Amino acid sequence: MSPLRLVLTAVSAALVSTAAHAADAYPSRPIRLIVPFAPGGSTDIVARLIAEYAGRDLKQPIVVENKGGAGGAIGMEMVARAPADGYTIGMATVSTHGANPAIFTNLKYDARKDFAPIANVLSIPSVFAVHPSVPAKTMKEFIALAKANPMKYSFASPGVGSLGHANIENFMMLAGIKLLHVPYRGAGPALNDALAGQVNAITDNLSSTLPNLQSGRLRPLALLAAQRSPLLPDVPTYAELGFPEMGTGGWFGLVAPAGTPESVITRLNQAVRKAMDDPDFRKRAEDVGGTLVPTTPAEFAKQIDQALERYAKVAKAANIQAQ
C-alpha cells in the first residue's frame, strides 16, 4: 500500500473512531428542553417530569425553557432551527404537531420535515364541562338543548385556531349543533369566564380543570380520551357517547431538530422509557390525569401523522383558518 493510501486510511479510521466516541459520550453537557407554552400548564408539567427523571439516566441536567406564544409556534420554530446535535429538544403536543399545521397559514415550521420524533410520553384527557347554571346533567341533554336553541349556548377557547377551538368545532359538526364561539387570549382567561358563568361551556385539559370539577364549579359532560379516567369514573368518553371521530385526546412527546443523529435519538428514547418505568414517575403522571404512552421514535412519528391528518380534515370541514 502506498504511503498516501496509508495516511488516508489512518485518517478515515480516526474520523470513524471520533464519531463513534462522540455518539457514545452523548450527552456530555446539559440538554435544553424547550416548552412552547407558559409555565404551569400541562405541557410544562410533563416537561419537568421528563427533565427530572430522564436527566438521571442521562447523567446530565435537562434544563426546561418556556418559550410561549402563537399557540406554541414560537417555541417549536426555535426547536426546528436549533443545531441537530441532541442538545436542544422540544415538547411536541397535538397543538404544535396537529392543529397548528392544519389551521395557521403562516406557520414557520413543517411538523413532518423539520423534526425527528423521539418518544411520546403522556396522554392527558381534555374534558368538556359546563357551568352549573346550564340545565343539562349529561351530554345527551346538552346536545338536545343546543339543537333546540342554536347559538344560544357559548363555549370558551384559548383563541381562534387553538386546539380547544378545533375540538369543539369538530364536535359541533359530529353532533349537529351550533354553539357560539368566544375566543380568549389564553386558557387562563377562558377558564375564568367559564367559572364565572360568562360563557356556558369550555373544553380544557383535565389536569387544569380537575379542582373546579371536584368542587362543583364546573360540571363535566364528556372526556376526550381513549378510556374513562379514574379521576372522573362517571364521565363517559366521546367514543362511548357515539363520537369516536373525536379521537382519543391530547399527547405530549419529545422531538429533536431534523437531522439529529439516530444514535442520539435512540439514547434519548431509552432515557424516556426508563423514566416511565419508575413507579414515582408513573404515580406523578397519574396524579395529573395522565396515561403513559411509551413508543419508539417510529411509532411516535405515526401518531404525529394521525394528528395532522385528523385536524386537516377538521380545519377544512369547519373552515377554520388563522394567521
C-alpha positions in Angstrom: 0.0 0.0 0.0 1.3 3.4 -0.9 2.3 5.9 1.8 -0.6 8.2 0.7 -3.1 5.5 0.9 -1.8 4.5 4.4 -2.3 8.1 5.6 -5.8 8.3 4.1 -6.7 5.0 5.7 -5.4 6.2 9.1 -7.3 9.5 8.9 -10.5 7.7 7.9 -10.2 5.3 10.8 -9.6 8.2 13.2 -12.6 10.1 12.0 -14.8 7.0 12.4 -13.4 6.4 15.9 -14.0 10.0 16.8 -17.6 10.0 15.6 -18.3 6.7 17.4 -16.8 8.1 20.6 -18.9 11.3 20.3 -22.0 9.2 20.0 -21.1 7.0 22.9 -20.3 10.1 25.0 -23.6 11.7 24.5 -24.7 13.7 26.4 -21.5 15.4 27.6 -23.2 18.7 28.7 -26.7 19.9 29.8 -29.7 19.5 27.4 -32.1 22.3 26.7 -35.8 21.3 26.7 -38.0 23.9 25.1 -41.6 24.1 26.2 -43.6 26.1 23.7 -46.1 27.2 26.3 -46.1 29.2 29.5 -45.1 27.7 32.9 -47.7 25.8 34.9 -49.7 24.2 32.2 -49.9 20.6 31.3 -47.1 20.7 28.7 -44.8 22.3 31.3 -45.8 19.7 34.0 -44.9 16.8 31.7 -41.6 18.5 30.6 -40.4 18.9 34.1 -41.3 15.3 34.9 -39.2 14.2 32.0 -36.4 16.6 32.8 -36.1 15.2 36.3 -36.3 11.5 35.7 -34.7 11.2 32.2 -32.0 13.5 33.3 -31.0 11.0 36.0 -30.4 8.3 33.4 -28.6 10.6 31.0 -26.4 11.9 33.9 -26.8 15.4 32.7 -29.3 18.2 33.6 -32.2 18.7 31.3 -32.9 22.4 31.6 -36.6 23.4 30.8 -37.1 26.7 29.0 -40.6 28.1 28.5 -40.9 29.9 25.1 -44.6 30.5 24.8 -46.5 32.4 22.2 -48.6 31.9 19.0 -50.2 28.7 20.2 -46.8 27.0 20.6 -45.5 28.0 17.2 -42.7 30.3 18.5 -41.1 27.6 20.7 -41.4 24.9 18.1 -39.8 27.1 15.5 -36.8 27.5 17.9 -36.5 23.8 18.2 -36.7 23.3 14.4 -33.9 25.9 13.8 -31.6 24.6 16.6 -28.4 22.6 15.9 -29.2 19.0 15.2 -26.9 17.7 17.9 -29.3 16.5 20.6 -28.6 19.4 23.0 -31.8 21.2 22.1 -35.1 19.2 22.1 -38.7 20.2 22.4 -42.1 19.2 23.9 -44.5 18.5 21.0 -48.2 18.4 21.5 -51.3 17.8 19.5 -51.5 21.6 19.2 -48.0 22.1 17.8 -48.0 18.9 15.6 -51.7 18.5 14.8 -54.0 21.5 15.0 -51.5 24.3 14.3 -50.2 23.0 10.9 -53.8 22.5 9.8 -55.1 25.9 10.8 -52.3 28.5 10.7 -51.3 29.7 7.2 -48.1 31.4 8.2 -46.6 28.6 10.4 -42.8 28.8 10.1 -42.1 25.1 10.6 -43.1 21.9 9.0 -44.3 19.4 11.6 -43.1 16.5 9.5 -39.9 17.7 7.8 -38.3 19.8 10.5 -38.3 17.4 13.4 -37.1 14.0 14.4 -39.6 12.3 16.7 -38.0 10.9 19.9 -40.8 9.5 22.0 -44.4 10.1 23.1 -44.6 10.4 26.8 -48.0 11.1 28.2 -51.6 11.4 27.2 -53.8 13.8 29.3 -57.5 13.9 28.6 -59.4 17.0 27.9 -62.8 17.5 29.4 -65.9 19.2 28.1 -67.6 21.0 31.0 -70.5 23.4 31.5 -71.3 26.0 34.2 -73.8 24.6 36.8 -76.3 27.2 35.5 -76.7 25.2 32.3 -79.7 22.9 32.7 -78.0 19.7 31.4 -76.7 16.9 33.5 -75.5 14.8 30.7 -74.1 15.3 27.2 -77.2 13.9 25.7 -79.3 16.6 27.5 -76.8 19.3 26.4 -77.0 18.3 22.8 -80.8 18.4 23.0 -80.7 21.9 24.5 -78.2 23.1 21.8 -80.3 21.7 19.0 -83.4 23.4 20.3 -81.6 26.7 20.7 -78.9 27.2 18.0 -76.2 29.7 19.0 -77.8 30.3 22.4 -75.1 28.4 24.3 -71.5 29.6 24.2 -68.1 27.9 24.6 -64.8 29.5 25.6 -61.5 28.7 23.9 -57.9 29.9 24.3 -58.2 31.6 20.9 -59.1 31.3 17.3 -57.4 28.2 15.8 -56.5 26.8 19.2 -56.8 23.1 19.9 -59.8 23.8 22.1 -61.5 25.7 19.3 -60.7 22.9 16.8 -62.0 20.2 19.1 -65.3 21.9 19.7 -65.8 22.7 16.0 -65.3 19.0 15.3 -67.8 18.1 18.0 -70.4 20.6 16.7 -70.2 19.0 13.2 -70.5 15.5 14.5 -73.4 16.3 16.9 -75.2 18.6 14.5 -75.3 21.5 16.9 -74.3 25.2 16.8 -72.6 26.9 19.7 -71.3 30.5 20.0 -67.5 30.5 20.0 -66.0 33.0 22.4 -62.2 33.2 21.9 -59.8 34.4 24.6 -56.2 35.3 24.8 -55.1 32.1 26.5 -56.5 29.3 28.5 -56.5 31.2 31.9 -58.9 33.9 30.9 -61.2 31.4 29.1 -61.4 29.3 32.3 -62.0 32.3 34.5 -65.0 33.4 32.5 -66.3 29.8 32.3 -66.1 29.6 36.1 -67.9 32.9 36.4 -70.7 31.8 34.0 -69.9 34.4 31.4 -69.7 31.6 28.9 -71.7 28.3 29.2 -69.0 25.7 28.4 -65.3 25.0 28.0 -63.0 22.2 26.9 -59.7 22.1 28.8 -57.1 19.7 29.9 -58.2 17.5 32.8 -55.1 18.4 34.9 -56.0 22.1 34.7 -59.8 21.7 35.3 -59.9 18.9 37.8 -60.1 21.1 41.0 -63.0 23.0 39.6 -64.8 19.8 38.6 -64.3 18.3 42.0 -65.6 21.5 43.7 -68.7 21.6 41.6 -67.8 24.9 40.0 -68.0 23.2 36.6 -70.0 20.1 35.5 -68.1 17.6 33.3 -70.1 16.0 30.5 -67.5 14.2 28.3 -63.9 13.2 28.2 -61.7 13.2 25.2 -59.6 10.1 25.9 -59.1 6.5 25.0 -60.9 5.4 28.2 -62.5 6.8 31.3 -60.3 8.5 33.8 -60.0 7.0 37.3 -60.3 10.6 38.5 -63.7 11.0 36.8 -65.0 7.5 36.6 -68.6 8.5 35.9 -67.8 10.8 33.0 -68.0 9.0 29.6 -65.6 9.4 26.7 -66.8 10.9 23.4 -66.4 7.4 21.8 -68.9 6.0 24.4 -71.3 8.8 23.5 -71.2 7.8 19.9 -68.4 10.2 18.6 -65.3 8.1 18.0 -64.2 10.6 15.3 -63.2 13.0 18.1 -60.1 11.0 18.7 -58.5 9.9 21.9 -57.2 13.2 23.4 -54.0 15.1 23.6 -50.5 13.8 24.0 -47.1 15.3 25.0 -43.9 14.0 23.4 -40.3 14.8 22.7 -38.9 15.9 19.3 -35.5 17.0 18.1 -34.4 19.0 15.1 -34.4 17.1 11.9 -31.0 15.5 11.2 -30.2 14.7 14.8 -28.1 11.5 14.7 -30.1 8.3 15.1 -27.8 7.2 17.9 -28.7 10.3 19.9 -32.4 9.8 19.2 -32.1 6.2 20.4 -30.3 7.3 23.6 -33.0 9.9 24.4 -35.8 7.4 23.8 -34.1 4.9 26.1 -33.9 7.5 28.9 -37.6 8.4 28.5 -38.6 4.8 28.5 -36.6 4.2 31.7 -38.2 7.2 33.3 -41.6 5.7 32.6 -40.6 2.5 34.4 -40.0 4.5 37.6 -43.0 4.0 40.0 -42.7 7.5 41.3 -42.9 8.9 37.7 -45.9 6.8 37.0 -47.6 8.0 40.2 -47.0 11.6 39.5 -48.3 11.2 35.9 -51.5 9.6 37.2 -52.0 12.4 39.7 -52.5 14.9 36.9 -54.8 12.5 35.0 -52.1 11.3 32.7 -51.7 7.9 30.9 -48.2 6.8 29.9 -47.7 6.4 26.2 -44.4 4.6 25.7 -43.4 4.5 22.0 -40.4 4.0 19.7 -39.5 7.0 17.5 -41.2 5.4 14.5 -44.4 4.8 16.5 -44.5 8.4 17.6 -44.0 9.6 14.1 -47.1 7.6 13.1 -49.1 9.3 15.9 -48.0 12.7 14.7 -49.1 11.8 11.2 -52.5 10.7 12.5 -53.0 14.0 14.4 -52.0 16.0 11.3 -54.5 14.1 9.1 -57.3 14.4 11.7 -57.0 18.1 12.2 -56.5 18.8 8.5 -60.0 17.3 7.9 -61.5 19.3 10.8 -60.0 22.6 9.6 -61.2 22.0 6.1 -64.7 20.9 7.1 -65.2 23.7 9.7 -63.4 26.3 7.5 -61.0 27.2 10.4 -58.1 29.3 9.3 -55.9 31.7 11.1 -52.6 33.7 10.7 
